[in-house]
Amino acid sequence: MKMDYFDIDSVLMEEEKVKCNPLLDIIKMGELNNSETNYLPKGSKMELPLWLIKTLREKMNEDLFLVTEPNFLNVPHMEMLEADASVVNLNSWCTHFFDFAFEYLSLFPTQAMEETVVKSFGDRYMGILDTAQSSLHRDVNDKTRKFDTLEKSIFAKTVVNEKAFRAWLHRQGNDIVKWKGAKSRSQLATIRSTSTSTSTTTATSTSSSSTLQASQSSLSGRRGISNNNSSRGGRGNPSKKSKPK
């Protein structure tokens, strides 16, 4: 669904700055590096928010900067995730770690980094679900404080679903809940009246049909008896033969 507003978490995530160096002299951008000139000198060291680097790349259809990955995405940090991602405090690394990592990798793909990030998210995801279930009967702040923004969102939604599921398990089967599609009393009275009228009409039609059939059967029987009597009468009174003289 198309949104007509910006997601605050996405805005904050893209505000994360990364180290970069211009690959060429870029005119009319000297103020980005507090330069006295009107351009960015090639190779100058600077930090720019991710959204600006992304926008310039899309607009110019080429890379204008040589980007260095943030500290929390460098090799030592990736090795820590590979060792045991479940114990790492990602919130201290970057509050929007996974969102930023996925966005960064979409712009500057690195296979090894991508595999580590995806695997780490999968490993931590199961822990998020377990923590959400445990939060209903004990304190889990020691674990949730290690979650980044995306993980906290998943945790909150899981807690809501878990509460709803448990409420469903302990529901009262003898409670009568009015169905949204239930008819009102006036509607039920109308339906019953219509049903009674239909039943009466049907019964009357059936009775009339049965009476007609009985009359027809009786008339047919009488005609049969009359025909039989006529036949017998003709055979019982033969014409007398004249005696020969």
C-alpha positions in Angstrom: 0.0 0.0 0.0 1.3 3.4 -1.0 2.1 5.7 1.9 1.7 9.5 1.8 4.2 10.1 4.7 7.7 9.0 5.6 8.4 6.3 8.1 10.3 7.8 11.1 12.5 4.7 11.5 13.5 4.8 7.9 14.3 8.5 8.1 16.5 8.0 11.2 18.2 5.0 9.6 19.2 6.8 6.5 20.6 9.7 8.6 23.4 7.4 9.6 26.6 8.8 8.3 29.3 6.8 6.4 32.8 7.7 5.5 33.4 8.4 1.9 35.8 10.1 -0.6 34.9 11.9 -3.8 36.0 10.0 -6.9 36.3 13.3 -8.8 36.0 17.0 -8.2 32.4 17.8 -7.6 31.4 21.4 -8.3 28.8 23.3 -6.2 29.2 20.9 -3.2 32.0 22.5 -1.3 29.7 23.4 1.6 29.3 19.7 2.4 32.9 19.6 3.6 33.2 23.1 4.8 35.5 23.8 1.9 36.5 27.3 1.0 36.2 26.5 -2.6 33.0 25.9 -4.6 33.7 22.2 -5.2 34.6 19.0 -3.4 38.2 18.1 -4.1 38.8 14.6 -5.3 39.9 12.2 -2.5 39.0 14.5 0.3 37.8 12.7 3.5 34.3 13.3 4.6 31.2 11.8 6.2 27.8 12.0 4.5 24.4 10.6 5.4 23.4 7.4 3.6 20.3 9.1 2.0 22.5 11.8 0.3 24.9 9.2 -1.2 22.0 7.2 -2.4 20.2 10.2 -3.9 23.3 11.4 -5.8 24.0 7.9 -7.1 20.5 7.6 -8.4 20.5 11.1 -9.9 23.9 10.8 -11.6 23.5 7.1 -12.5 27.1 6.5 -11.2 29.1 6.4 -8.0 30.5 9.8 -7.1 32.0 8.6 -3.8 34.2 5.8 -2.7 32.3 4.5 0.4 33.9 2.8 3.4 31.6 0.6 5.4 30.7 1.8 8.9 32.6 0.4 11.9 29.7 -1.9 12.9 29.9 -3.6 9.5 33.6 -4.1 9.3 35.4 -7.4 9.4 35.9 -7.7 13.2 32.2 -7.0 13.9 31.2 -9.5 11.3 33.4 -12.1 12.9 31.7 -11.4 16.3 28.3 -12.1 14.6 29.5 -15.3 13.1 30.8 -16.5 16.4 27.5 -16.0 18.3 25.0 -13.5 17.0 22.5 -14.1 19.8 24.7 -12.5 22.5 25.7 -9.3 20.6 24.2 -6.0 21.8 23.2 -4.6 18.4 21.5 -1.6 20.0 24.9 -0.4 21.1 26.4 -0.9 17.7 23.6 0.9 15.8 20.0 1.4 16.8 18.9 0.5 13.3 21.5 -2.1 12.6 19.5 -4.6 10.4 17.6 -1.9 8.5 20.8 0.0 7.7 22.7 -3.2 6.8 20.0 -4.3 4.3 19.9 -0.8 2.8 23.7 -0.5 2.6 24.0 -3.9 1.0 21.4 -3.1 -1.6 23.6 -0.2 -2.7 27.0 -1.8 -2.2 26.6 -5.6 -2.2 29.2 -7.7 -0.6 28.5 -11.4 -0.6 30.4 -12.3 2.6 28.8 -9.5 4.6 25.4 -10.3 3.2 25.6 -13.9 4.2 26.7 -13.0 7.7 23.9 -10.4 8.2 21.2 -12.7 6.9 22.3 -15.6 9.0 22.6 -13.4 12.1 19.1 -12.1 11.6 17.8 -15.7 11.3 19.6 -16.8 14.5 18.4 -13.9 16.5 14.8 -14.1 15.2 14.1 -17.4 17.0 15.5 -15.8 20.2 13.1 -12.8 19.7 10.1 -15.2 19.6 11.3 -17.1 22.7 11.9 -13.8 24.6 8.4 -12.6 23.7 6.8 -15.7 25.0 8.8 -15.6 28.2 8.0 -11.9 28.8 4.4 -12.8 29.8 5.6 -14.3 33.1 9.1 -12.9 33.8 11.3 -9.8 33.2 13.3 -9.9 30.0 14.8 -6.4 29.9 18.3 -7.9 30.0 17.6 -9.4 26.5 15.4 -6.7 24.9 18.0 -4.0 25.6 20.2 -5.8 23.0 17.6 -5.5 20.3 17.8 -3.0 17.5 14.7 -1.1 16.2 13.6 -3.8 13.8 13.9 -6.5 16.5 12.0 -4.5 19.0 9.2 -4.1 16.5 9.0 -7.8 16.0 9.2 -8.4 19.7 6.2 -6.0 20.4 4.1 -7.6 17.7 4.9 -11.1 18.9 3.9 -10.2 22.5 0.5 -9.0 21.3 -0.1 -12.1 19.2 1.0 -14.4 22.1 -1.5 -12.7 24.5 -4.3 -13.0 22.0 -3.4 -16.7 21.5 -3.5 -17.5 25.2 -6.8 -15.6 25.6 -8.2 -17.8 22.9 -7.0 -20.9 24.6 -8.7 -19.9 27.9 -11.9 -18.7 26.3 -15.2 -19.5 27.9 -17.1 -21.9 25.8 -20.5 -21.2 27.5 -20.4 -17.5 26.9 -22.9 -16.4 24.3 -21.4 -13.8 22.0 -23.7 -11.9 19.6 -22.8 -12.6 16.1 -22.3 -9.5 14.0 -24.6 -10.9 11.3 -27.4 -11.9 13.8 -30.9 -10.8 12.9 -32.9 -8.4 15.1 -36.1 -9.5 16.7 -38.2 -7.6 14.1 -36.3 -9.4 11.3 -36.8 -12.7 13.0 -40.5 -12.1 13.4 -40.8 -11.2 9.8 -38.9 -14.3 8.7 -41.1 -16.5 11.0 -44.3 -14.9 9.7 -43.2 -15.5 6.1 -42.2 -19.0 6.8 -45.6 -19.8 8.5 -47.5 -18.3 5.6 -45.5 -20.3 3.1 -46.0 -23.5 5.1 -49.8 -22.9 5.3 -50.0 -22.2 1.6 -48.0 -25.4 0.9 -50.2 -27.5 3.2 -53.4 -26.1 1.6 -52.1 -26.8 -1.9 -51.1 -30.3 -0.9 -54.5 -31.0 0.7 -56.4 -29.7 -2.4 -54.2 -31.8 -4.6 -54.9 -34.9 -2.5 -58.7 -34.3 -2.5 -58.7 -33.9 -6.3 -56.7 -37.1 -6.7 -59.1 -39.0 -4.4 -62.2 -37.7 -6.3 -60.6 -38.7 -9.6 -59.9 -42.2 -8.3 -63.4 -42.6 -6.9 -65.0 -41.5 -10.3 -62.8 -43.9 -12.2 -63.8 -46.7 -9.9 -67.5 -46.0 -10.4 -67.1 -46.0 -14.1 -65.4 -49.3 -14.0 -68.2 -50.9 -12.0 -70.8 -49.6 -14.4 -69.0 -51.0 -17.4 -68.7 -54.4 -15.8 -72.4 -54.6 -15.0 -73.3 -53.7 -18.5 -71.1 -56.4 -19.9 -72.6 -59.0 -17.6 -76.2 -58.0 -18.4 -75.6 -58.5 -22.1 -74.3 -62.0 -21.7 -77.1 -63.0 -19.2 -80.1 -62.3 -21.6 -79.3 -64.0 -24.9 -81.9 -63.7 -27.7 -84.3 -66.7 -27.9 -84.1 -69.0 -30.9 -87.3 -69.9 -32.8 -88.2 -73.6 -32.8 -88.4 -75.2 -36.3 -91.8 -76.1 -37.4 
